[in-house]
Structures are given as C-alpha cells and as structure tokens.
C-alpha cells in the first residue's frame, strides 16, 4: 500500500522542490531579509504563510490523483526526503544556485527551508486526521 504509485510521488516530490528552488532563484533576493534586519520577521511570516498555502494545495491535489489512504503522508515523507537531499546541494553550492544572495540571505533561506520541511511533514498529518474524522 505505501509503495503504490511511488513514481508519481517522486515526480511530485521533485516538482515541489524545483518550484520552491526556482521561486528563490527568481525572487529570493527580493523576498529574503537577513536575520538581523528589522524586516526579517515580516518577510519570514509572509513566506511561511505562502508556503503553507502552496503545500496544502499541492497535497490536496495529490490526494485526488493518488486515492490510497495515506497518500498525503507518503508525499510528505518522500517529498521531505527528496527535497532535503537536493537542498543539501543547493545550499552547499549557493554561490552557483543563488548567486544574488548575501551570506545573510543564505541563512534566511535555510531558516525558511527548515520551517517549510516541518510543514511538509505536518500538513499531511492534518489532512489524514481531517479525512479520518
């Protein structure tokens, strides 16, 4: 049951990671404030709110494609694993992937990323609980 449609899960995992990475490649310099700046918290909260909405929508859509009982959990776990693995290389090679970022913005990106992956794991739990009720 858990391994059904693994190819679709891995494809979605990669596309979620690619979408987030491309967002920060294109707009990261504009939306990431360095942790010491007075605008950091407002930028951070807006980014995390947007991330929650996008992840929630993607997970709902994925559940429509994969009707297995724990589809959202499967995507949350596999998506986090795939994304964390790929983001290891993104952060490691940040001068190449995010050339416009200052060192402080790389730290802000890492802070956003950690919270985003926590949501990627928690939202499926919310959806599974909601579905069971």
N, CA, C and O atoms as a Tinker XYZ file with bonds, in Angstrom:
   532  protein
     1  N      0.817000   -1.188000    0.000000    73     2
     2  CA     0.000000    0.000000    0.000000    64     1     3
     3  C      0.870000    1.265000    0.000000    63     2     4     5
     4  O      0.616000    2.185000   -0.777000    81     3
     5  N      1.873000    1.317000    0.849000    73     3     6
     6  CA     2.696000    2.521000    0.976000    64     5     7
     7  C      3.544000    2.772000   -0.266000    63     6     8     9
     8  O      3.889000    3.919000   -0.548000    81     7
     9  N      3.881000    1.740000   -1.002000    73     7    10
    10  CA     4.752000    1.923000   -2.162000    64     9    11
    11  C      3.981000    2.070000   -3.468000    63    10    12    13
    12  O      4.599000    2.237000   -4.520000    81    11
    13  N      2.650000    2.011000   -3.433000    73    11    14
    14  CA     1.874000    2.204000   -4.648000    64    13    15
    15  C      2.109000    3.615000   -5.183000    63    14    16    17
    16  O      2.193000    4.581000   -4.424000    81    15
    17  N      2.211000    3.708000   -6.497000    73    15    18
    18  CA     2.373000    4.994000   -7.180000    64    17    19
    19  C      3.607000    5.761000   -6.703000    63    18    20    21
    20  O      3.581000    6.987000   -6.600000    81    19
    21  N      4.675000    5.039000   -6.415000    73    19    22
    22  CA     5.888000    5.690000   -5.939000    64    21    23
    23  C      6.474000    6.627000   -7.002000    63    22    24    25
    24  O      7.034000    7.672000   -6.670000    81    23
    25  N      6.344000    6.252000   -8.271000    73    23    26
    26  CA     6.844000    7.116000   -9.338000    64    25    27
    27  C      6.154000    8.470000   -9.331000    63    26    28    29
    28  O      6.815000    9.497000   -9.487000    81    27
    29  N      4.832000    8.490000   -9.152000    73    27    30
    30  CA     4.084000    9.741000   -9.075000    64    29    31
    31  C      4.521000   10.548000   -7.856000    63    30    32    33
    32  O      4.666000   11.769000   -7.923000    81    31
    33  N      4.727000    9.857000   -6.759000    73    31    34
    34  CA     5.167000   10.519000   -5.529000    64    33    35
    35  C      6.533000   11.177000   -5.723000    63    34    36    37
    36  O      6.739000   12.324000   -5.326000    81    35
    37  N      7.457000   10.445000   -6.333000    73    35    38
    38  CA     8.799000   11.000000   -6.567000    64    37    39
    39  C      8.754000   12.159000   -7.549000    63    38    40    41
    40  O      9.483000   13.138000   -7.387000    81    39
    41  N      7.901000   12.059000   -8.570000    73    39    42
    42  CA     7.747000   13.164000   -9.524000    64    41    43
    43  C      7.224000   14.406000   -8.815000    63    42    44    45
    44  O      7.769000   15.496000   -8.990000    81    43
    45  N      6.177000   14.251000   -8.019000    73    43    46
    46  CA     5.640000   15.386000   -7.265000    64    45    47
    47  C      6.687000   15.934000   -6.305000    63    46    48    49
    48  O      6.820000   17.149000   -6.160000    81    47
    49  N      7.425000   15.055000   -5.653000    73    47    50
    50  CA     8.475000   15.489000   -4.720000    64    49    51
    51  C      9.486000   16.374000   -5.426000    63    50    52    53
    52  O      9.860000   17.434000   -4.924000    81    51
    53  N      9.920000   15.930000   -6.591000    73    51    54
    54  CA    10.894000   16.709000   -7.363000    64    53    55
    55  C     10.290000   18.028000   -7.825000    63    54    56    57
    56  O     10.952000   19.064000   -7.760000    81    55
    57  N      9.044000   18.007000   -8.291000    73    55    58
    58  CA     8.415000   19.238000   -8.789000    64    57    59
    59  C      8.197000   20.258000   -7.682000    63    58    60    61
    60  O      8.353000   21.458000   -7.908000    81    59
    61  N      7.838000   19.799000   -6.489000    73    59    62
    62  CA     7.695000   20.725000   -5.357000    64    61    63
    63  C      9.041000   21.360000   -5.042000    63    62    64    65
    64  O      9.128000   22.573000   -4.851000    81    63
    65  N     10.084000   20.552000   -4.986000    73    63    66
    66  CA    11.423000   21.086000   -4.722000    64    65    67
    67  C     11.839000   22.065000   -5.822000    63    66    68    69
    68  O     12.346000   23.148000   -5.531000    81    67
    69  N     11.626000   21.685000   -7.080000    73    67    70
    70  CA    12.011000   22.543000   -8.207000    64    69    71
    71  C     11.250000   23.862000   -8.178000    63    70    72    73
    72  O     11.830000   24.923000   -8.408000    81    71
    73  N      9.947000   23.796000   -7.893000    73    71    74
    74  CA     9.148000   25.017000   -7.823000    64    73    75
    75  C      9.655000   25.969000   -6.750000    63    74    76    77
    76  O      9.791000   27.169000   -6.989000    81    75
    77  N      9.934000   25.429000   -5.565000    73    75    78
    78  CA    10.443000   26.275000   -4.475000    64    77    79
    79  C     11.817000   26.842000   -4.818000    63    78    80    81
    80  O     12.090000   28.017000   -4.573000    81    79
    81  N     12.667000   26.011000   -5.379000    73    79    82
    82  CA    14.015000   26.466000   -5.729000    64    81    83
    83  C     13.951000   27.550000   -6.800000    63    82    84    85
    84  O     14.645000   28.562000   -6.703000    81    83
    85  N     13.127000   27.344000   -7.812000    73    83    86
    86  CA    13.013000   28.349000   -8.884000    64    85    87
    87  C     12.422000   29.661000   -8.352000    63    86    88    89
    88  O     12.815000   30.741000   -8.792000    81    87
    89  N     11.485000   29.569000   -7.412000    73    87    90
    90  CA    10.951000   30.776000   -6.796000    64    89    91
    91  C     12.077000   31.586000   -6.165000    63    90    92    93
    92  O     12.154000   32.800000   -6.352000    81    91
    93  N     12.952000   30.912000   -5.416000    73    91    94
    94  CA    14.027000   31.630000   -4.745000    64    93    95
    95  C     15.134000   32.055000   -5.715000    63    94    96    97
    96  O     15.790000   33.071000   -5.484000    81    95
    97  N     15.349000   31.312000   -6.776000    73    95    98
    98  CA    16.308000   31.747000   -7.797000    64    97    99
    99  C     15.814000   33.055000   -8.421000    63    98   100   101
   100  O     16.593000   33.985000   -8.625000    81    99
   101  N     14.519000   33.116000   -8.721000    73    99   102
   102  CA    13.959000   34.286000   -9.400000    64   101   103
   103  C     13.673000   35.452000   -8.458000    63   102   104   105
   104  O     13.929000   36.605000   -8.806000    81   103
   105  N     13.147000   35.165000   -7.274000    73   103   106
   106  CA    12.668000   36.235000   -6.392000    64   105   107
   107  C     13.355000   36.295000   -5.028000    63   106   108   109
   108  O     13.068000   37.196000   -4.241000    81   107
   109  N     14.240000   35.370000   -4.737000    73   107   110
   110  CA    14.839000   35.266000   -3.413000    64   109   111
   111  C     15.518000   36.530000   -2.939000    63   110   112   113
   112  O     15.407000   36.900000   -1.770000    81   111
   113  N     16.219000   37.194000   -3.837000    73   111   114
   114  CA    16.927000   38.416000   -3.447000    64   113   115
   115  C     15.947000   39.497000   -2.987000    63   114   116   117
   116  O     16.296000   40.346000   -2.167000    81   115
   117  N     14.734000   39.464000   -3.509000    73   115   118
   118  CA    13.723000   40.461000   -3.149000    64   117   119
   119  C     12.930000   40.094000   -1.902000    63   118   120   121
   120  O     12.477000   40.979000   -1.177000    81   119
   121  N     12.757000   38.804000   -1.643000    73   119   122
   122  CA    11.857000   38.387000   -0.554000    64   121   123
   123  C     12.574000   37.932000    0.708000    63   122   124   125
   124  O     11.934000   37.786000    1.749000    81   123
   125  N     13.870000   37.705000    0.650000    73   123   126
   126  CA    14.606000   37.255000    1.824000    64   125   127
   127  C     15.319000   38.426000    2.489000    63   126   128   129
   128  O     16.151000   39.094000    1.875000    81   127
   129  N     14.983000   38.660000    3.738000    73   127   130
   130  CA    15.689000   39.668000    4.526000    64   129   131
   131  C     16.692000   38.932000    5.414000    63   130   132   133
   132  O     16.436000   37.810000    5.849000    81   131
   133  N     17.801000   39.551000    5.673000    73   131   134
   134  CA    18.799000   38.935000    6.553000    64   133   135
   135  C     18.262000   38.903000    7.981000    63   134   136   137
   136  O     17.508000   39.792000    8.378000    81   135
   137  N     18.646000   37.880000    8.760000    73   135   138
   138  CA    18.105000   37.738000   10.121000    64   137   139
   139  C     18.270000   38.969000   11.002000    63   138   140   141
   140  O     17.433000   39.191000   11.877000    81   139
   141  N     19.286000   39.764000   10.817000    73   139   142
   142  CA    19.491000   40.941000   11.657000    64   141   143
   143  C     18.678000   42.164000   11.246000    63   142   144   145
   144  O     18.623000   43.144000   11.989000    81   143
   145  N     18.053000   42.123000   10.084000    73   143   146
   146  CA    17.285000   43.274000    9.604000    64   145   147
   147  C     15.931000   43.360000   10.312000    63   146   148   149
   148  O     15.358000   42.351000   10.720000    81   147
   149  N     15.441000   44.587000   10.443000    73   147   150
   150  CA    14.160000   44.771000   11.139000    64   149   151
   151  C     12.981000   44.207000   10.336000    63   150   152   153
   152  O     11.916000   43.987000   10.913000    81   151
   153  N     13.127000   43.970000    9.052000    73   151   154
   154  CA    12.041000   43.412000    8.223000    64   153   155
   155  C     12.075000   41.884000    8.152000    63   154   156   157
   156  O     11.247000   41.276000    7.472000    81   155
   157  N     13.019000   41.268000    8.843000    73   155   158
   158  CA    13.158000   39.817000    8.733000    64   157   159
   159  C     11.868000   39.082000    9.090000    63   158   160   161
   160  O     11.416000   38.224000    8.332000    81   159
   161  N     11.269000   39.414000   10.245000    73   159   162
   162  CA    10.104000   38.646000   10.713000    64   161   163
   163  C      8.913000   38.770000    9.781000    63   162   164   165
   164  O      8.222000   37.780000    9.541000    81   163
   165  N      8.655000   39.949000    9.253000    73   163   166
   166  CA     7.508000   40.109000    8.359000    64   165   167
   167  C      7.739000   39.319000    7.067000    63   166   168   169
   168  O      6.825000   38.658000    6.573000    81   167
   169  N      8.953000   39.384000    6.521000    73   167   170
   170  CA     9.277000   38.601000    5.316000    64   169   171
   171  C      9.157000   37.106000    5.608000    63   170   172   173
   172  O      8.589000   36.353000    4.817000    81   171
   173  N      9.691000   36.694000    6.738000    73   171   174
   174  CA     9.658000   35.288000    7.121000    64   173   175
   175  C      8.217000   34.795000    7.265000    63   174   176   177
   176  O      7.865000   33.745000    6.725000    81   175
   177  N      7.386000   35.542000    7.985000    73   175   178
   178  CA     5.998000   35.123000    8.203000    64   177   179
   179  C      5.206000   35.086000    6.891000    63   178   180   181
   180  O      4.401000   34.179000    6.681000    81   179
   181  N      5.428000   36.062000    6.011000    73   179   182
   182  CA     4.744000   36.050000    4.718000    64   181   183
   183  C      5.181000   34.860000    3.865000    63   182   184   185
   184  O      4.352000   34.211000    3.227000    81   183
   185  N      6.483000   34.576000    3.856000    73   183   186
   186  CA     6.986000   33.422000    3.101000    64   185   187
   187  C      6.420000   32.109000    3.642000    63   186   188   189
   188  O      6.019000   31.241000    2.867000    81   187
   189  N      6.389000   31.963000    4.946000    73   187   190
   190  CA     5.884000   30.727000    5.532000    64   189   191
   191  C      4.379000   30.584000    5.326000    63   190   192   193
   192  O      3.888000   29.473000    5.128000    81   191
   193  N      3.652000   31.677000    5.368000    73   191   194
   194  CA     2.214000   31.629000    5.093000    64   193   195
   195  C      1.969000   31.195000    3.654000    63   194   196   197
   196  O      1.131000   30.332000    3.393000    81   195
   197  N      2.699000   31.793000    2.725000    73   195   198
   198  CA     2.585000   31.396000    1.322000    64   197   199
   199  C      2.979000   29.940000    1.109000    63   198   200   201
   200  O      2.348000   29.222000    0.334000    81   199
   201  N      4.014000   29.518000    1.796000    73   199   202
   202  CA     4.467000   28.132000    1.699000    64   201   203
   203  C      3.394000   27.180000    2.203000    63   202   204   205
   204  O      3.148000   26.144000    1.586000    81   203
   205  N      2.755000   27.519000    3.315000    73   203   206
   206  CA     1.684000   26.685000    3.854000    64   205   207
   207  C      0.554000   26.546000    2.839000    63   206   208   209
   208  O      0.071000   25.440000    2.597000    81   207
   209  N      0.132000   27.653000    2.248000    73   207   210
   210  CA    -0.973000   27.627000    1.284000    64   209   211
   211  C     -0.608000   26.770000    0.079000    63   210   212   213
   212  O     -1.418000   25.957000   -0.368000    81   211
   213  N      0.601000   26.940000   -0.453000    73   211   214
   214  CA     1.027000   26.160000   -1.623000    64   213   215
   215  C      1.122000   24.674000   -1.280000    63   214   216   217
   216  O      0.622000   23.835000   -2.030000    81   215
   217  N      1.755000   24.342000   -0.161000    73   215   218
   218  CA     1.887000   22.931000    0.220000    64   217   219
   219  C      0.527000   22.289000    0.487000    63   218   220   221
   220  O      0.288000   21.156000    0.072000    81   219
   221  N     -0.348000   22.990000    1.163000    73   219   222
   222  CA    -1.683000   22.467000    1.446000    64   221   223
   223  C     -2.413000   22.173000    0.133000    63   222   224   225
   224  O     -3.038000   21.122000   -0.013000    81   223
   225  N     -2.331000   23.101000   -0.813000    73   223   226
   226  CA    -2.984000   22.936000   -2.117000    64   225   227
   227  C     -2.377000   21.773000   -2.888000    63   226   228   229
   228  O     -3.106000   20.959000   -3.456000    81   227
   229  N     -1.060000   21.685000   -2.916000    73   227   230
   230  CA    -0.386000   20.583000   -3.624000    64   229   231
   231  C     -0.770000   19.243000   -3.007000    63   230   232   233
   232  O     -1.039000   18.285000   -3.732000    81   231
   233  N     -0.799000   19.165000   -1.696000    73   231   234
   234  CA    -1.140000   17.907000   -1.025000    64   233   235
   235  C     -2.602000   17.521000   -1.272000    63   234   236   237
   236  O     -2.903000   16.340000   -1.448000    81   235
   237  N     -3.506000   18.492000   -1.286000    73   235   238
   238  CA    -4.904000   18.197000   -1.623000    64   237   239
   239  C     -5.022000   17.684000   -3.055000    63   238   240   241
   240  O     -5.734000   16.715000   -3.319000    81   239
   241  N     -4.320000   18.340000   -3.974000    73   239   242
   242  CA    -4.336000   17.920000   -5.373000    64   241   243
   243  C     -3.760000   16.512000   -5.518000    63   242   244   245
   244  O     -4.311000   15.682000   -6.241000    81   243
   245  N     -2.662000   16.251000   -4.835000    73   243   246
   246  CA    -2.038000   14.934000   -4.906000    64   245   247
   247  C     -2.991000   13.850000   -4.410000    63   246   248   249
   248  O     -3.025000   12.752000   -4.966000    81   247
   249  N     -3.760000   14.150000   -3.372000    73   247   250
   250  CA    -4.719000   13.180000   -2.852000    64   249   251
   251  C     -5.801000   12.849000   -3.872000    63   250   252   253
   252  O     -6.391000   11.770000   -3.827000    81   251
   253  N     -6.062000   13.774000   -4.791000    73   251   254
   254  CA    -7.037000   13.498000   -5.845000    64   253   255
   255  C     -6.467000   12.534000   -6.884000    63   254   256   257
   256  O     -7.208000   11.773000   -7.505000    81   255
   257  N     -5.162000   12.571000   -7.066000    73   255   258
   258  CA    -4.512000   11.685000   -8.036000    64   257   259
   259  C     -4.199000   10.315000   -7.444000    63   258   260   261
   260  O     -4.335000    9.293000   -8.115000    81   259
   261  N     -3.789000   10.306000   -6.207000    73   259   262
   262  CA    -3.444000    9.055000   -5.517000    64   261   263
   263  C     -4.502000    8.830000   -4.442000    63   262   264   265
   264  O     -4.510000    9.502000   -3.410000    81   263
   265  N     -5.371000    7.899000   -4.691000    73   263   266
   266  CA    -6.505000    7.660000   -3.787000    64   265   267
   267  C     -6.170000    6.710000   -2.635000    63   266   268   269
   268  O     -7.059000    6.332000   -1.871000    81   267
   269  N     -4.909000    6.325000   -2.503000    73   267   270
   270  CA    -4.558000    5.434000   -1.401000    64   269   271
   271  C     -4.801000    6.163000   -0.074000    63   270   272   273
   272  O     -4.731000    7.391000   -0.022000    81   271
   273  N     -5.083000    5.418000    0.991000    73   271   274
   274  CA    -5.494000    6.033000    2.263000    64   273   275
   275  C     -4.478000    7.005000    2.862000    63   274   276   277
   276  O     -4.866000    7.963000    3.530000    81   275
   277  N     -3.220000    6.779000    2.637000    73   275   278
   278  CA    -2.196000    7.626000    3.251000    64   277   279
   279  C     -1.365000    8.361000    2.193000    63   278   280   281
   280  O     -0.157000    8.534000    2.354000    81   279
   281  N     -2.019000    8.788000    1.120000    73   279   282
   282  CA    -1.322000    9.440000    0.008000    64   281   283
   283  C     -0.587000   10.706000    0.462000    63   282   284   285
   284  O      0.573000   10.908000    0.103000    81   283
   285  N     -1.248000   11.549000    1.239000    73   283   286
   286  CA    -0.620000   12.796000    1.678000    64   285   287
   287  C      0.596000   12.522000    2.562000    63   286   288   289
   288  O      1.623000   13.189000    2.438000    81   287
   289  N      0.475000   11.539000    3.452000    73   287   290
   290  CA     1.618000   11.180000    4.297000    64   289   291
   291  C      2.780000   10.677000    3.454000    63   290   292   293
   292  O      3.937000   11.011000    3.712000    81   291
   293  N      2.463000    9.871000    2.443000    73   291   294
   294  CA     3.509000    9.335000    1.561000    64   293   295
   295  C      4.239000   10.485000    0.861000    63   294   296   297
   296  O      5.469000   10.497000    0.801000    81   295
   297  N      3.478000   11.451000    0.334000    73   295   298
   298  CA     4.120000   12.585000   -0.334000    64   297   299
   299  C      4.898000   13.439000    0.661000    63   298   300   301
   300  O      5.985000   13.920000    0.343000    81   299
   301  N      4.358000   13.630000    1.854000    73   299   302
   302  CA     5.073000   14.427000    2.855000    64   301   303
   303  C      6.411000   13.823000    3.230000    63   302   304   305
   304  O      7.410000   14.533000    3.344000    81   303
   305  N      6.431000   12.509000    3.421000    73   303   306
   306  CA     7.679000   11.840000    3.809000    64   305   307
   307  C      8.661000   11.796000    2.644000    63   306   308   309
   308  O      9.812000   12.212000    2.779000    81   307
   309  N      8.202000   11.291000    1.495000    73   307   310
   310  CA     9.094000   11.208000    0.335000    64   309   311
   311  C      9.503000   12.597000   -0.157000    63   310   312   313
   312  O     10.655000   12.812000   -0.535000    81   311
   313  N      8.553000   13.539000   -0.151000    73   311   314
   314  CA     8.881000   14.893000   -0.594000    64   313   315
   315  C      9.927000   15.552000    0.283000    63   314   316   317
   316  O     10.828000   16.231000   -0.207000    81   315
   317  N      9.799000   15.345000    1.586000    73   315   318
   318  CA    10.800000   15.906000    2.504000    64   317   319
   319  C     12.159000   15.249000    2.298000    63   318   320   321
   320  O     13.186000   15.927000    2.297000    81   319
   321  N     12.168000   13.934000    2.123000    73   319   322
   322  CA    13.444000   13.229000    1.923000    64   321   323
   323  C     14.121000   13.680000    0.630000    63   322   324   325
   324  O     15.309000   14.001000    0.625000    81   323
   325  N     13.369000   13.703000   -0.448000    73   323   326
   326  CA    13.933000   14.117000   -1.743000    64   325   327
   327  C     14.382000   15.572000   -1.680000    63   326   328   329
   328  O     15.493000   15.903000   -2.094000    81   327
   329  N     13.511000   16.443000   -1.157000    73   327   330
   330  CA    13.836000   17.867000   -1.086000    64   329   331
   331  C     15.039000   18.165000   -0.211000    63   330   332   333
   332  O     15.894000   18.970000   -0.580000    81   331
   333  N     15.111000   17.523000    0.945000    73   331   334
   334  CA    16.267000   17.750000    1.824000    64   333   335
   335  C     17.561000   17.290000    1.165000    63   334   336   337
   336  O     18.592000   17.954000    1.272000    81   335
   337  N     17.500000   16.154000    0.486000    73   335   338
   338  CA    18.685000   15.667000   -0.217000    64   337   339
   339  C     19.122000   16.673000   -1.282000    63   338   340   341
   340  O     20.301000   17.018000   -1.356000    81   339
   341  N     18.187000   17.144000   -2.103000    73   339   342
   342  CA    18.527000   18.090000   -3.170000    64   341   343
   343  C     18.933000   19.458000   -2.607000    63   342   344   345
   344  O     19.832000   20.108000   -3.140000    81   343
   345  N     18.272000   19.889000   -1.533000    73   343   346
   346  CA    18.634000   21.174000   -0.932000    64   345   347
   347  C     20.011000   21.155000   -0.281000    63   346   348   349
   348  O     20.638000   22.202000   -0.124000    81   347
   349  N     20.479000   19.982000    0.093000    73   347   350
   350  CA    21.849000   19.874000    0.591000    64   349   351
   351  C     22.815000   20.428000   -0.454000    63   350   352   353
   352  O     23.733000   21.181000   -0.133000    81   351
   353  N     22.593000   20.044000   -1.696000    73   351   354
   354  CA    23.461000   20.511000   -2.775000    64   353   355
   355  C     23.192000   21.971000   -3.135000    63   354   356   357
   356  O     24.112000   22.695000   -3.514000    81   355
   357  N     21.942000   22.403000   -3.020000    73   355   358
   358  CA    21.612000   23.809000   -3.299000    64   357   359
   359  C     22.316000   24.743000   -2.326000    63   358   360   361
   360  O     22.904000   25.746000   -2.731000    81   359
   361  N     22.253000   24.411000   -1.049000    73   359   362
   362  CA    22.884000   25.272000   -0.045000    64   361   363
   363  C     24.402000   25.159000   -0.124000    63   362   364   365
   364  O     25.114000   26.154000    0.011000    81   363
   365  N     24.884000   23.960000   -0.340000    73   363   366
   366  CA    26.320000   23.729000   -0.477000    64   365   367
   367  C     26.884000   24.540000   -1.636000    63   366   368   369
   368  O     27.975000   25.099000   -1.530000    81   367
   369  N     26.154000   24.608000   -2.730000    73   367   370
   370  CA    26.593000   25.332000   -3.929000    64   369   371
   371  C     25.837000   26.639000   -4.104000    63   370   372   373
   372  O     25.562000   27.052000   -5.230000    81   371
   373  N     25.501000   27.291000   -3.000000    73   371   374
   374  CA    24.690000   28.504000   -3.076000    64   373   375
   375  C     25.280000   29.606000   -3.955000    63   374   376   377
   376  O     24.504000   30.352000   -4.553000    81   375
   377  N     26.600000   29.759000   -4.073000    73   375   378
   378  CA    27.081000   30.801000   -4.983000    64   377   379
   379  C     26.697000   30.537000   -6.452000    63   378   380   381
   380  O     26.543000   31.474000   -7.235000    81   379
   381  N     26.549000   29.285000   -6.805000    73   379   382
   382  CA    26.150000   28.918000   -8.163000    64   381   383
   383  C     24.632000   28.951000   -8.331000    63   382   384   385
   384  O     24.137000   29.463000   -9.335000    81   383
   385  N     23.892000   28.415000   -7.369000    73   383   386
   386  CA    22.430000   28.309000   -7.461000    64   385   387
   387  C     21.758000   29.638000   -7.133000    63   386   388   389
   388  O     20.802000   30.030000   -7.801000    81   387
   389  N     22.244000   30.324000   -6.124000    73   387   390
   390  CA    21.671000   31.595000   -5.680000    64   389   391
   391  C     22.755000   32.683000   -5.683000    63   390   392   393
   392  O     23.140000   33.166000   -4.618000    81   391
   393  N     23.242000   33.068000   -6.844000    73   391   394
   394  CA    24.380000   33.992000   -6.892000    64   393   395
   395  C     24.085000   35.392000   -6.347000    63   394   396   397
   396  O     25.005000   36.102000   -5.941000    81   395
   397  N     22.812000   35.794000   -6.336000    73   395   398
   398  CA    22.485000   37.137000   -5.860000    64   397   399
   399  C     22.332000   37.213000   -4.346000    63   398   400   401
   400  O     22.197000   38.310000   -3.804000    81   399
   401  N     22.350000   36.083000   -3.650000    73   399   402
   402  CA    22.144000   36.066000   -2.206000    64   401   403
   403  C     23.390000   36.530000   -1.469000    63   402   404   405
   404  O     24.514000   36.175000   -1.821000    81   403
   405  N     23.162000   37.328000   -0.444000    73   403   406
   406  CA    24.229000   37.623000    0.511000    64   405   407
   407  C     24.330000   36.427000    1.462000    63   406   408   409
   408  O     23.468000   35.548000    1.457000    81   407
   409  N     25.377000   36.401000    2.267000    73   407   410
   410  CA    25.510000   35.304000    3.240000    64   409   411
   411  C     24.327000   35.294000    4.208000    63   410   412   413
   412  O     23.856000   34.225000    4.597000    81   411
   413  N     23.844000   36.472000    4.600000    73   411   414
   414  CA    22.679000   36.550000    5.484000    64   413   415
   415  C     21.423000   35.999000    4.824000    63   414   416   417
   416  O     20.595000   35.376000    5.489000    81   415
   417  N     21.275000   36.222000    3.529000    73   415   418
   418  CA    20.114000   35.685000    2.817000    64   417   419
   419  C     20.199000   34.166000    2.685000    63   418   420   421
   420  O     19.171000   33.488000    2.675000    81   419
   421  N     21.396000   33.634000    2.587000    73   419   422
   422  CA    21.544000   32.170000    2.582000    64   421   423
   423  C     21.070000   31.619000    3.922000    63   422   424   425
   424  O     20.408000   30.582000    3.962000    81   423
   425  N     21.398000   32.296000    5.011000    73   423   426
   426  CA    20.929000   31.873000    6.336000    64   425   427
   427  C     19.403000   31.985000    6.395000    63   426   428   429
   428  O     18.739000   31.087000    6.912000    81   427
   429  N     18.845000   33.070000    5.875000    73   427   430
   430  CA    17.388000   33.228000    5.848000    64   429   431
   431  C     16.727000   32.127000    5.033000    63   430   432   433
   432  O     15.681000   31.604000    5.417000    81   431
   433  N     17.340000   31.777000    3.905000    73   431   434
   434  CA    16.812000   30.691000    3.089000    64   433   435
   435  C     16.822000   29.386000    3.882000    63   434   436   437
   436  O     15.855000   28.625000    3.838000    81   435
   437  N     17.901000   29.126000    4.599000    73   435   438
   438  CA    17.993000   27.901000    5.397000    64   437   439
   439  C     16.937000   27.895000    6.508000    63   438   440   441
   440  O     16.358000   26.849000    6.800000    81   439
   441  N     16.685000   29.039000    7.122000    73   439   442
   442  CA    15.655000   29.139000    8.162000    64   441   443
   443  C     14.283000   28.856000    7.549000    63   442   444   445
   444  O     13.502000   28.080000    8.099000    81   443
   445  N     13.992000   29.487000    6.409000    73   443   446
   446  CA    12.724000   29.233000    5.715000    64   445   447
   447  C     12.608000   27.742000    5.394000    63   446   448   449
   448  O     11.560000   27.135000    5.614000    81   447
   449  N     13.681000   27.163000    4.879000    73   447   450
   450  CA    13.683000   25.771000    4.428000    64   449   451
   451  C     13.350000   24.821000    5.584000    63   450   452   453
   452  O     12.539000   23.911000    5.412000    81   451
   453  N     13.948000   25.013000    6.728000    73   451   454
   454  CA    13.694000   24.133000    7.873000    64   453   455
   455  C     12.210000   24.190000    8.262000    63   454   456   457
   456  O     11.587000   23.153000    8.490000    81   455
   457  N     11.662000   25.370000    8.333000    73   455   458
   458  CA    10.244000   25.503000    8.687000    64   457   459
   459  C      9.344000   24.938000    7.595000    63   458   460   461
   460  O      8.314000   24.336000    7.896000    81   459
   461  N      9.719000   25.125000    6.332000    73   459   462
   462  CA     8.929000   24.589000    5.222000    64   461   463
   463  C      8.886000   23.066000    5.267000    63   462   464   465
   464  O      7.835000   22.473000    5.024000    81   463
   465  N     10.006000   22.428000    5.572000    73   463   466
   466  CA    10.013000   20.966000    5.667000    64   465   467
   467  C      9.222000   20.477000    6.874000    63   466   468   469
   468  O      8.631000   19.398000    6.824000    81   467
   469  N      9.199000   21.244000    7.945000    73   467   470
   470  CA     8.347000   20.886000    9.087000    64   469   471
   471  C      6.877000   20.912000    8.650000    63   470   472   473
   472  O      6.103000   20.029000    9.019000    81   471
   473  N      6.500000   21.914000    7.874000    73   471   474
   474  CA     5.128000   21.977000    7.359000    64   473   475
   475  C      4.840000   20.834000    6.396000    63   474   476   477
   476  O      3.747000   20.269000    6.404000    81   475
   477  N      5.821000   20.495000    5.570000    73   475   478
   478  CA     5.677000   19.398000    4.592000    64   477   479
   479  C      5.397000   18.078000    5.306000    63   478   480   481
   480  O      4.776000   17.181000    4.737000    81   479
   481  N      5.849000   17.962000    6.531000    73   479   482
   482  CA     5.577000   16.761000    7.324000    64   481   483
   483  C      4.302000   16.890000    8.165000    63   482   484   485
   484  O      3.633000   15.888000    8.417000    81   483
   485  N      3.963000   18.086000    8.594000    73   483   486
   486  CA     2.813000   18.277000    9.481000    64   485   487
   487  C      1.488000   18.397000    8.728000    63   486   488   489
   488  O      0.472000   17.884000    9.196000    81   487
   489  N      1.479000   19.053000    7.587000    73   487   490
   490  CA     0.235000   19.224000    6.838000    64   489   491
   491  C     -0.386000   17.871000    6.473000    63   490   492   493
   492  O     -1.597000   17.713000    6.627000    81   491
   493  N      0.395000   16.885000    5.994000    73   491   494
   494  CA    -0.225000   15.588000    5.730000    64   493   495
   495  C     -0.863000   14.955000    6.953000    63   494   496   497
   496  O     -1.879000   14.272000    6.832000    81   495
   497  N     -0.290000   15.167000    8.124000    73   495   498
   498  CA    -0.904000   14.651000    9.350000    64   497   499
   499  C     -2.252000   15.320000    9.598000    63   498   500   501
   500  O     -3.207000   14.668000   10.020000    81   499
   501  N     -2.324000   16.613000    9.335000    73   499   502
   502  CA    -3.593000   17.344000    9.473000    64   501   503
   503  C     -4.626000   16.810000    8.484000    63   502   504   505
   504  O     -5.780000   16.580000    8.847000    81   503
   505  N     -4.211000   16.615000    7.238000    73   503   506
   506  CA    -5.126000   16.133000    6.204000    64   505   507
   507  C     -5.600000   14.709000    6.501000    63   506   508   509
   508  O     -6.769000   14.389000    6.289000    81   507
   509  N     -4.711000   13.865000    6.985000    73   507   510
   510  CA    -5.077000   12.486000    7.306000    64   509   511
   511  C     -6.061000   12.457000    8.473000    63   510   512   513
   512  O     -7.023000   11.690000    8.465000    81   511
   513  N     -5.816000   13.283000    9.459000    73   511   514
   514  CA    -6.720000   13.355000   10.615000    64   513   515
   515  C     -8.088000   13.899000   10.196000    63   514   516   517
   516  O     -9.129000   13.412000   10.637000    81   515
   517  N     -8.060000   14.916000    9.337000    73   515   518
   518  CA    -9.304000   15.526000    8.834000    64   517   519
   519  C    -10.105000   14.507000    8.033000    63   518   520   521
   520  O    -11.330000   14.451000    8.145000    81   519
   521  N     -9.416000   13.697000    7.223000    73   519   522
   522  CA   -10.056000   12.686000    6.382000    64   521   523
   523  C    -10.658000   11.579000    7.236000    63   522   524   525
   524  O    -11.708000   11.034000    6.898000    81   523
   525  N     -9.997000   11.246000    8.340000    73   523   526
   526  CA   -10.464000   10.172000    9.222000    64   525   527
   527  C    -11.685000   10.605000   10.050000    63   526   528   529
   528  O    -12.484000    9.768000   10.470000    81   527
   529  N    -11.818000   11.908000   10.277000    73   527   530
   530  CA   -12.934000   12.407000   11.122000    64   529   531
   531  C    -14.257000   12.435000   10.393000    63   530   532
   532  O    -15.271000   12.827000   10.969000    81   531
